[in-house]
Amino acid sequence: MALHFNSKLRLDKQQKMALEIALEHLETEIYLFGSRTNPDSKGGDVDVFVLNDGNQEENYILQKKIIRKYQQICDERIDVIVLPPVHSMEYAQKVFFESTEKVCLTS
């Protein structure tokens, strides 16, 4: 699945390439959130939501795999939060996800 980066995101060429490689082959919704979605912010790590229908152990393994692949290309901090799809989220997860400003990278 190809990722789509709008021009307002604060990501350089290397960060975009690292995200594309780290997230390749995922057929799910992926969102960028946090300071990188605000063109007026400075600094900050890269924050990503990945919606995945796996169990807790599978999601933990997926999270670590994404981080490792990203950091092999881009020596920068990335936070990956793997959540179930919205329709399967627990109440607290849904409130957190829906209250966070985010940009979908897979639409």
C-alpha positions in Angstrom: 0.0 0.0 0.0 1.4 3.4 -1.0 1.6 6.1 1.6 0.4 9.6 0.8 2.2 12.5 2.4 0.6 16.0 2.1 2.8 19.0 1.9 1.9 20.3 5.4 3.5 17.4 7.2 6.9 18.1 8.7 8.8 15.1 7.2 11.9 15.3 5.2 12.7 13.0 2.2 14.6 10.5 4.3 11.9 10.3 7.0 9.3 9.7 4.3 11.4 7.0 2.7 12.0 5.3 6.1 8.2 5.3 6.8 7.4 3.9 3.3 9.9 1.0 3.9 8.9 0.4 7.5 5.2 0.3 6.7 5.4 -1.5 3.3 3.2 -4.5 2.9 0.7 -3.3 5.6 -2.8 -3.4 4.3 -4.4 -1.2 7.1 -5.0 2.3 8.1 -1.9 4.3 9.1 -1.9 7.8 10.7 0.7 10.3 11.5 0.0 12.3 14.7 1.7 14.6 17.0 4.0 17.5 16.2 4.9 16.3 12.7 1.4 17.1 11.6 1.8 20.8 12.5 4.0 22.7 10.1 4.6 25.5 12.7 6.0 23.1 15.3 9.7 22.5 15.8 11.5 19.2 16.6 9.7 16.2 18.0 9.8 12.6 17.2 7.7 10.8 14.5 4.4 9.5 15.9 2.4 6.8 14.1 -0.9 5.0 14.7 -1.2 1.6 12.9 -4.6 0.0 13.1 -4.2 -3.8 13.1 -6.6 -6.6 13.8 -4.0 -8.8 15.6 -3.8 -10.0 19.1 -1.7 -8.2 21.7 1.4 -10.2 21.1 1.2 -9.9 17.3 0.7 -6.1 17.6 3.7 -5.8 19.9 5.9 -7.7 17.4 4.5 -5.5 14.6 5.3 -2.4 16.6 8.9 -3.5 17.2 9.4 -4.5 13.5 8.2 -1.1 12.3 10.5 0.8 14.7 13.5 -1.4 13.8 13.0 -1.0 10.0 12.5 2.8 10.4 15.6 3.3 12.5 17.8 1.2 10.1 17.2 4.0 7.5 16.6 7.1 9.6 18.5 7.6 12.9 15.6 9.4 14.6 13.1 8.5 17.3 9.8 7.1 16.2 6.8 6.1 18.4 4.4 3.5 17.0 1.1 2.8 18.6 -0.7 -0.3 17.2 -4.4 -0.3 17.9 -7.3 -2.5 16.8 -9.5 -1.1 14.0 -11.9 1.6 15.3 -14.9 -0.8 15.4 -12.9 -3.1 17.7 -11.3 -0.5 20.0 -12.1 -0.5 23.7 -13.7 2.7 25.0 -10.5 4.3 26.3 -8.6 3.5 23.1 -11.4 5.0 21.0 -11.5 8.2 23.0 -7.7 8.6 22.8 -7.6 7.8 19.0 -10.6 10.1 18.2 -9.3 13.0 20.3 -5.9 13.0 18.7 -5.2 15.2 15.7 -3.9 13.0 13.0 -3.4 12.7 9.3 -4.3 9.5 7.5 -1.3 8.3 5.3 -3.3 5.6 3.6 -6.2 7.4 2.1 
